[in-house]
C-alpha cells in the first residue's frame, strides 16, 4: 500500500507542475545562459550551447544544502540515486541514470579518481567542505574520456583564487554531536593566484546496524582534509597551474565480530597543468596528474591501494563557428592488494568536432583506446540540437562506451585474466524550453550494456566460491523531467525520474535502484532570511539481484534557513528528515533520523 501511495504521488507530480507553472521556470534560467561548462566535451563552452544533459552545483548551493557528504548533494539532482552502508564515512555508491557506481567517471580538478579494487570513486572520501563547483554530465562519454564513463561524468572543482584577498572560516554543530570546522583563503596578486582550504569534521554517529549479532556501539566518523591551488600567468599566452587535495576519513562499521571496526580511507590528488593560447583560434593544454586511493580496515586486516597516473595533451582550434579538438592521453593504473601487485596502461587518441550556427548545434567525437592487456577499443558519439524557436530546443544523441575490467576482477582469487571490457550503446532524445525566468526539460534515454561483469559460480578462477565473468547484460532506460519557476517571490524547482534499470537476462530490477524517484524544492526571502524546503521521494527498491529482499519506498522533508547576523557573518540552520522517518538505503543498515545542524560562516567581502 505504501508503494502504491508513493507511485500515485509521483504520477501526480508532473500534472501539479503543469498546473502550477504556466511557464516552467527558474531564477537559474537567466543565469545559466552565462554559465560555462567543461565536462561535456573537455572544452569550455556556454551551457546554452551544450547538447548533453548537464547539471551544475555552485558553492552557495552546497552550503545551503547542509549536506553531510558529496553523495547527499548529488542525490538531489535529476537522474541520481545513492546507497550507503550506514552513516557518513561508510561505503557509498552513486547511481547515475541507474547505472552501476563504477560506470561514472569522476575527476577532481581534472585528476581522475577511481578504485581498481571495488571499481568507481570512493564517494565517502571526497571532502564536500572543499568543493567549489560540481558539474554532472548524464549519459555515456567514453568518446571524450575513455574507460569508465558508461553512465556519465562528474567533475569536481576546488576554488580558484581571484583578484584581492578573500579569507573565510566556518564552524557548526549538529545532532549526534557532529562538529564541523573549515577555514582558508584565496586571492590573486600580479601574475599569481592562490587558494587554500582546510576542513575538519567529527561525529559520534549512530548505530549503523541495529540488528542481532552486530556491535551495538555508535559508528561515528572523523574527516580531515585540505586543498591547495596555485596559478601563475607566465605571460599573456602561457599559464601554469598546480592543484593538490588530501582527505583522511576514519569511520566505524560493524562486521559482526563485536569489535570496534574502523574504515580508514585516504585520498590524494595532484595535478600539474600548462595552458597556452598560441593565437586567438589555437590553444594547447598539457596535464600530468596522479591520484592515490588507500583503504584499510582494522582490527580486521585488509589493505588496498590504487594509484592512477594520467598524461593528456589537448589542442583546440576554433575556425569561426567550428571547433576542432585533438587529444593524446595516457592512463596508468596500479593496484596493490596483497597478494596482487599489478598494473596496466591505456594510450588513446581522441578527436572532436563542434559546430554552432543560429538554430543548429552539432557535436561529434571519436576515440580509440589501446589497452596494454585486452587491446584496442573504439568509441564514438554524435549529438544534434535544433532550436526551432528562441524558447524551444530539441536534442538527439547516440554513443558507445566501455569500462575496462578492474585489476581486482582480473587478478584476485576470484578474477579471470581474460575478462573483456563492459560495453554500452546509448540513445537519447531531449526537449528543453526556456523563456525569461522560466524553463522545463524532458530527456528520454536507453542505455544497453553487454559483457556486464558479475560474480557467479565457480569456474576458471582460483576460488571455489565463485568467479567474475562477462555473462550479464543490463539496460538502463527512463525519462527525466525537470522544471523550475519563480512564482511571487518563491523559487520552485522539481525533478522526476521514471526509469527501469534491469538485468536483461533475468528481467529483474537492478539492486538498490528505484523505478521512480524525485525532488520538489522551494525557497524564498522573508526580510533578511532565506528560507527553504525540499521533499525527496524514492520508490521501492531491492537489495539483491533476485529481487527477494525489499527496500521500501520513502519520502523525506528537509528545511533550511540562513541570514546575515553581522557584517561578513552568516548563520545557517537546517533540519533534515523532519518527520523522523525510518528507511534503508542498504538492507539492515540504519540511516539518520531527524537531525539538526546550525553553523556560522565568516567571509569578508
C-alpha positions in Angstrom: 0.0 0.0 0.0 2.8 2.4 0.9 4.4 1.8 -2.5 1.1 2.4 -4.3 0.6 5.6 -2.5 4.1 6.7 -3.3 3.7 5.9 -7.0 0.4 7.8 -7.1 2.2 10.9 -5.6 4.8 10.6 -8.3 2.3 10.3 -11.0 0.5 13.4 -9.8 3.8 15.5 -9.7 4.1 16.3 -13.4 0.4 17.3 -13.5 0.8 19.5 -10.5 3.8 21.1 -12.1 2.0 21.8 -15.3 -0.9 23.4 -13.4 1.3 25.5 -11.1 3.8 26.7 -13.8 2.2 28.3 -16.8 5.8 28.9 -17.9 8.1 26.4 -16.2 11.0 28.5 -14.8 13.8 29.3 -12.6 15.9 32.0 -11.4 18.5 29.7 -12.8 17.4 30.1 -16.4 18.8 33.6 -16.9 22.0 32.8 -15.0 22.5 29.6 -17.0 22.9 31.5 -20.2 26.1 32.9 -18.9 27.3 29.6 -17.3 30.4 27.9 -18.8 30.9 24.2 -18.5 33.9 22.0 -19.4 32.6 18.5 -18.6 30.5 17.9 -21.8 33.4 18.0 -24.2 36.5 18.8 -22.1 36.3 22.2 -23.7 34.9 25.4 -22.0 31.6 26.3 -23.7 28.5 28.2 -22.7 25.9 26.0 -21.1 23.4 27.2 -23.6 25.5 25.6 -26.4 25.8 22.2 -24.7 23.8 19.4 -26.3 24.4 16.9 -23.5 22.3 16.7 -20.3 24.2 18.7 -17.7 23.7 20.0 -14.2 25.8 22.5 -12.2 26.0 22.9 -8.5 27.8 26.0 -7.0 29.3 26.7 -3.6 26.3 28.6 -2.4 24.0 25.7 -3.1 26.4 23.3 -1.4 26.5 25.5 1.8 22.7 25.9 1.9 22.2 22.2 1.4 23.7 21.4 4.8 24.6 18.0 3.4 26.9 15.7 5.3 28.6 14.3 2.2 29.0 14.7 -1.6 26.6 11.9 -2.4 23.9 13.7 -0.3 24.2 16.7 -2.6 24.3 14.7 -5.8 21.1 12.7 -5.0 19.1 15.9 -5.0 20.0 16.3 -8.7 17.9 14.8 -11.6 18.9 11.2 -12.5 20.9 10.4 -9.4 20.4 7.9 -6.6 22.7 6.8 -3.8 23.1 3.9 -1.3 25.2 3.9 1.8 26.1 1.2 4.4 25.3 3.3 7.4 26.3 6.9 8.2 28.7 9.4 6.6 32.1 7.8 6.1 30.7 4.4 5.3 30.9 2.8 1.9 28.8 4.8 -0.6 27.5 4.2 -4.1 26.1 6.7 -6.6 23.9 5.5 -9.4 23.7 7.9 -12.4 20.7 7.1 -14.6 20.5 3.8 -12.8 24.0 2.7 -13.9 26.5 0.9 -11.7 28.5 3.2 -9.4 31.7 2.2 -11.3 30.2 3.4 -14.5 30.6 7.1 -13.5 33.9 8.7 -14.3 35.0 11.1 -11.6 37.5 13.9 -11.7 38.8 16.3 -9.0 40.3 19.4 -10.6 40.9 17.3 -13.7 42.5 14.4 -11.8 40.9 11.0 -12.4 39.7 9.2 -9.2 38.9 5.5 -9.1 39.5 2.3 -7.2 40.9 -0.7 -9.1 39.7 -2.9 -6.2 36.0 -2.0 -5.9 35.6 -0.1 -9.1 34.4 3.5 -9.1 35.2 6.5 -6.9 35.3 6.4 -3.1 32.5 9.0 -2.7 32.7 8.9 1.1 36.4 10.1 0.9 35.8 13.2 -1.2 35.5 16.2 1.1 32.4 18.3 0.5 33.7 21.3 2.5 36.5 21.9 0.0 34.3 21.7 -3.2 33.6 25.0 -5.0 31.7 23.6 -8.0 30.3 20.4 -9.4 29.4 19.6 -13.0 27.3 16.5 -13.7 27.1 15.0 -17.2 24.3 12.4 -17.6 24.9 9.9 -20.3 27.9 7.9 -21.7 31.0 10.0 -22.6 33.7 7.4 -23.4 34.3 9.1 -26.8 35.7 12.0 -24.8 37.0 10.4 -21.5 37.7 6.8 -22.4 37.1 3.9 -20.0 34.6 4.3 -17.0 32.1 6.8 -18.5 29.3 4.4 -19.3 26.7 6.2 -17.2 28.2 9.7 -17.1 30.9 12.0 -15.7 31.1 14.0 -12.5 33.7 16.8 -12.4 34.6 18.4 -9.0 36.4 21.7 -8.8 38.1 23.4 -5.8 38.2 27.2 -5.5 40.5 29.2 -7.8 42.0 32.5 -6.5 40.7 35.8 -7.9 41.8 39.4 -7.5 42.2 40.6 -4.0 42.4 38.6 -0.8 39.4 36.6 0.5 39.7 34.7 3.8 36.8 32.6 5.2 36.1 30.5 8.3 33.1 28.4 9.4 32.0 26.4 12.4 29.0 24.3 13.0 27.3 21.9 15.5 24.7 19.2 14.9 22.9 16.1 16.0 25.0 13.1 17.0 27.5 15.5 18.5 28.6 16.5 15.0 31.2 19.2 14.8 32.5 21.0 11.7 35.3 23.4 11.2 36.6 24.9 7.9 38.9 27.8 7.1 41.0 29.1 4.3 41.7 31.9 1.9 42.1 32.7 -1.8 43.2 35.6 -3.9 45.5 36.9 -6.6 48.4 39.3 -6.8 50.0 40.3 -10.1 50.6 37.1 -12.1 49.9 34.7 -9.1 46.6 33.4 -7.9 46.2 31.0 -4.9 43.6 29.2 -2.8 44.0 27.2 0.4 41.3 25.3 2.2 41.3 23.2 5.4 38.4 21.2 6.8 37.7 19.1 9.9 34.6 17.2 10.8 33.8 14.7 13.6 30.6 13.0 14.7 29.7 10.3 17.3 27.3 8.9 14.7 24.6 6.3 15.4 24.5 2.5 15.4 24.8 1.6 11.8 23.5 -2.0 12.1 20.9 -2.2 14.8 20.3 -6.0 14.3 21.2 -9.0 16.4 24.8 -10.2 16.2 26.2 -6.8 15.5 28.1 -4.5 17.8 25.6 -2.0 19.3 28.1 0.8 19.5 27.8 4.1 17.7 29.6 4.2 14.4 31.0 7.7 14.2 33.5 9.2 11.9 36.3 11.8 11.7 37.3 13.6 8.5 40.4 15.8 7.9 41.1 17.4 4.5 43.0 20.1 2.8 43.5 21.5 -0.7 45.9 23.9 -2.4 45.6 25.5 -5.8 48.3 27.7 -7.3 48.4 29.5 -10.6 51.0 31.6 -12.4 50.3 33.6 -15.6 53.8 33.4 -17.2 52.8 35.8 -19.9 49.7 36.7 -22.0 49.8 33.4 -23.7 51.0 30.9 -21.1 49.6 29.8 -17.7 50.9 27.2 -15.2 48.7 25.7 -12.5 49.1 23.1 -9.7 46.4 21.5 -7.6 46.6 19.3 -4.6 43.9 17.7 -2.4 44.2 15.3 0.5 41.4 13.7 2.6 41.7 11.3 5.5 38.4 9.6 6.8 38.2 7.3 9.8 34.8 5.8 10.3 33.2 3.0 12.3 31.4 0.0 10.8 30.1 -3.4 12.0 31.2 -6.8 10.7 29.6 -9.0 13.3 32.6 -9.7 15.4 31.8 -7.3 18.2 34.9 -5.3 17.8 35.2 -1.5 17.2 35.8 -2.0 13.5 37.2 1.0 11.6 37.4 2.1 8.0 40.5 4.2 7.2 40.2 5.9 3.8 42.9 8.2 2.4 42.6 10.0 -0.9 45.2 12.2 -2.5 45.1 14.0 -5.9 47.8 16.1 -7.6 47.6 17.9 -10.9 50.1 20.0 -12.9 48.8 21.9 -15.9 50.2 24.1 -18.6 47.9 26.1 -20.9 49.0 28.1 -24.0 46.9 30.4 -26.1 49.0 30.5 -29.2 46.6 32.6 -31.2 43.0 33.7 -30.7 42.0 30.5 -32.5 44.5 27.9 -31.3 45.2 26.7 -27.8 47.0 23.8 -26.1 46.7 22.2 -22.7 49.1 19.7 -21.1 48.2 17.9 -17.9 50.1 15.5 -15.7 48.0 14.0 -12.9 48.2 11.4 -10.1 45.7 10.1 -7.5 46.1 7.6 -4.7 43.1 5.8 -3.1 44.1 3.9 0.0 41.6 1.9 2.0 42.3 -0.1 5.2 40.2 -1.8 7.9 41.1 -2.5 11.5 41.3 -4.7 13.5 40.1 -6.9 10.7 43.2 -6.8 8.4 42.5 -5.5 4.9 44.5 -3.1 2.8 44.2 -2.0 -0.8 45.8 0.9 -2.7 45.1 2.2 -6.2 47.5 4.6 -7.9 46.4 6.3 -11.1 48.6 8.5 -13.3 47.4 10.5 -16.3 49.1 12.4 -19.1 47.0 14.5 -21.5 47.9 16.8 -24.4 44.9 18.5 -25.9 44.7 21.0 -28.8 41.8 23.2 -29.7 41.3 25.1 -33.0 38.4 27.5 -33.5 37.5 28.4 -37.1 34.5 30.7 -36.9 31.6 28.6 -35.9 33.6 25.4 -36.0 35.7 23.9 -33.1 38.2 21.1 -33.7 39.8 19.2 -30.8 42.6 16.6 -30.8 43.9 14.9 -27.7 46.6 12.3 -26.8 46.1 10.7 -23.5 47.9 8.0 -21.5 46.4 6.4 -18.3 48.4 4.2 -15.9 46.6 2.1 -13.3 48.3 0.3 -10.4 46.7 -1.9 -7.7 48.3 -3.2 -4.6 46.0 -5.6 -2.7 48.1 -8.5 -1.3 49.0 -10.7 -3.0 48.0 -8.6 -6.0 50.6 -6.1 -7.3 49.5 -5.4 -10.9 49.3 -2.6 -13.4 48.1 -1.7 -16.8 48.1 1.3 -19.2 45.9 2.8 -21.9 47.1 5.0 -24.7 44.4 7.0 -26.5 43.7 9.4 -29.4 40.5 11.4 -29.2 39.1 13.7 -31.9 36.2 16.1 -31.6 34.2 18.5 -33.9 31.7 21.1 -32.8 29.5 23.4 -34.8 27.1 26.0 -33.7 25.2 28.3 -36.0 21.9 30.1 -35.3 19.4 27.3 -34.5 21.8 24.3 -35.2 24.4 22.7 -32.9 26.4 19.6 -33.7 28.9 17.7 -31.6 30.9 14.7 -32.9 33.5 12.7 -31.0 35.5 9.6 -31.7 38.2 8.0 -29.5 40.5 4.9 -29.8 42.0 3.4 -26.6 44.8 0.9 -26.8 44.9 -1.2 -23.6 48.1 -3.0 -22.6 46.0 -6.0 -21.6 43.0 -6.5 -23.9 43.9 -4.5 -27.0 42.0 -1.7 -28.7 38.6 -0.2 -28.2 37.0 2.5 -30.3 34.1 4.6 -29.1 32.1 7.4 -30.7 29.2 9.8 -30.2 27.1 12.1 -32.2 24.7 14.8 -30.9 22.5 17.4 -32.6 20.4 20.2 -31.2 17.8 22.3 -33.1 16.3 25.5 -31.6 13.1 25.6 -33.5 12.0 28.8 -31.7 14.0 31.1 -29.3 12.4 29.2 -26.4 12.2 25.6 -27.6 15.2 23.3 -28.2 15.2 19.7 -29.2 18.2 17.4 -28.9 19.2 13.9 -30.0 22.3 11.9 -29.4 23.8 8.4 -29.7 27.0 7.0 -28.4 29.1 4.0 -27.4 31.1 3.5 -24.2 33.1 0.9 -22.3 34.8 0.2 -19.0 37.9 -2.0 -18.7 37.7 -4.7 -16.0 39.3 -3.7 -12.7 42.7 -5.2 -11.8 41.0 -6.9 -8.9 38.4 -8.5 -11.2 41.3 -9.9 -13.3 44.0 -10.8 -10.8 42.3 -11.6 -7.5 41.4 -15.2 -6.4 38.0 -14.5 -7.9 39.4 -13.0 -11.1 39.8 -14.1 -14.7 42.6 -12.5 -16.6 40.7 -12.8 -20.0 37.7 -10.7 -18.9 36.5 -8.4 -21.7 35.6 -4.7 -21.3 32.0 -3.9 -20.4 30.4 -2.1 -23.4 27.3 0.0 -23.9 25.2 1.7 -26.6 23.1 4.7 -25.7 20.4 6.8 -27.5 18.5 9.7 -26.1 16.1 12.4 -27.0 15.5 15.7 -25.2 13.2 18.7 -25.3 14.0 21.9 -23.4 12.1 25.1 -23.0 13.3 28.4 -21.5 11.8 31.9 -21.6 12.8 34.7 -19.3 12.9 33.3 -15.8 11.2 30.1 -16.8 12.3 26.7 -18.1 11.5 23.0 -18.3 13.1 19.9 -19.7 12.4 16.3 -20.7 15.1 13.7 -21.6 14.3 10.1 -22.6 17.2 7.6 -22.8 18.0 3.9 -23.3 21.5 2.6 -22.5 22.2 -1.1 -23.2 25.2 -2.8 -21.6 26.7 -6.0 -22.8 29.5 -8.2 -21.3 28.5 -6.9 -17.9 30.8 -8.3 -15.3 29.1 -10.1 -12.5 30.1 -12.5 -9.7 28.8 -16.0 -10.4 29.5 -19.7 -9.9 33.0 -21.3 -9.6 34.8 -21.6 -12.8 38.3 -20.8 -14.3 39.4 -18.7 -11.3 41.3 -19.9 -8.3 38.5 -19.6 -5.8 36.0 -22.4 -5.2 33.4 -19.9 -4.1 32.8 -18.1 -7.4 34.4 -16.1 -10.2 33.9 -12.9 -12.1 32.6 -13.4 -15.6 31.2 -11.4 -18.7 27.9 -13.2 -18.5 25.4 -10.4 -17.7 23.5 -7.8 -19.8 21.7 -4.8 -18.5 19.5 -1.9 -19.7 19.1 1.5 -18.1 16.1 3.2 -19.7 14.0 6.0 -18.4 12.6 9.6 -18.6 13.8 12.6 -16.6 11.5 15.6 -16.2 12.8 18.9 -14.7 11.2 22.2 -14.0 11.8 25.4 -12.1 9.9 28.6 -11.7 9.9 31.9 -9.7 6.4 32.5 -8.5 5.6 35.5 -6.5 9.0 35.7 -4.8 9.2 31.9 -4.3 11.7 29.9 -6.3 10.3 26.5 -7.2 12.1 23.5 -8.7 11.3 19.9 -9.3 12.6 16.8 -10.9 11.1 13.3 -11.6 12.8 10.2 -12.8 10.8 7.3 -14.1 13.2 4.5 -15.0 13.6 0.8 -15.5 17.2 -0.3 -14.6 17.0 -4.1 -15.2 19.0 -7.2 -15.8 18.2 -8.3 -19.4 19.0 -11.9 -18.6 16.5 -12.3 -15.7 14.2 -9.3 -16.2 14.8 -8.4 -12.6 15.2 -4.8 -11.2 18.8 -3.9 -10.5 19.7 -3.8 -6.8 19.2 -0.6 -4.8 17.7 1.4 -7.6 14.1 2.6 -7.7 11.8 2.7 -10.7 10.8 6.3 -9.7 12.4 9.0 -7.6 12.2 12.8 -7.5 12.6 16.0 -5.6 10.5 19.1 -5.1 12.0 22.3 -3.6 11.1 25.9 -2.8 12.9 28.8 -1.3 12.0 32.5 -0.6 13.3 35.5 1.2 11.5 36.9 4.2 13.2 40.0 5.4 16.9 39.1 5.8 16.1 35.4 6.0 16.4 32.9 3.1 14.0 30.1 3.9 14.0 26.7 2.0 12.1 23.5 2.0 12.6 20.3 -0.1 10.9 16.9 -0.4 12.8 13.8 -1.6 10.9 10.8 -2.9 12.1 7.2 -3.8 10.1 4.2 -4.8 10.6 0.6 -3.8 14.0 -1.0 -4.4 15.5 -4.4 -3.9 18.7 -5.2 -2.0 19.6 -8.2 -4.1 19.8 -9.3 -7.7 17.0 -11.9 -7.2 14.5 -9.2 -6.0 13.7 -11.1 -2.8 14.8 -8.5 -0.2 12.7 -5.4 -0.4 13.8 -1.9 0.5 10.6 0.1 1.0 10.0 3.4 -0.7 10.4 6.6 1.4 9.8 10.3 1.4 11.8 12.9 3.3 11.2 16.6 4.1 14.1 18.9 4.8 14.0 22.6 6.0 16.7 25.3 5.9 17.2 28.9 6.9 20.1 31.4 6.6 20.5 35.0 7.4 23.3 37.6 7.9 23.9 38.2 11.6 26.6 40.8 11.4 28.9 42.3 8.8 30.5 39.4 6.9 28.8 36.8 9.2 26.1 34.4 8.1 24.0 32.0 10.2 22.8 28.7 8.6 20.3 26.3 10.2 18.9 23.1 8.8 16.6 20.2 9.8 16.8 17.0 7.8 14.3 14.2 7.8 11.8 16.4 9.6 9.3 13.6 10.2 12.0 11.3 11.6 11.3 8.6 9.0 13.0 5.2 9.3 14.2 4.0 6.0 17.1 2.0 4.5 19.4 2.7 1.6 21.0 -0.8 2.1 19.3 -3.7 3.9 20.0 -4.0 7.7 21.8 -0.6 7.7 20.3 2.3 9.5 20.1 5.9 8.3 20.0 9.1 10.3 16.7 10.1 11.9 15.7 13.7 12.4 18.8 15.8 12.5 19.5 19.5 13.3 22.5 21.5 12.2 23.5 25.1 12.8 26.6 26.9 11.7 28.1 30.3 11.2 30.4 31.5 8.5 32.7 34.5 8.3 33.6 35.7 4.7 34.7 39.3 4.4 33.7 40.9 1.1 
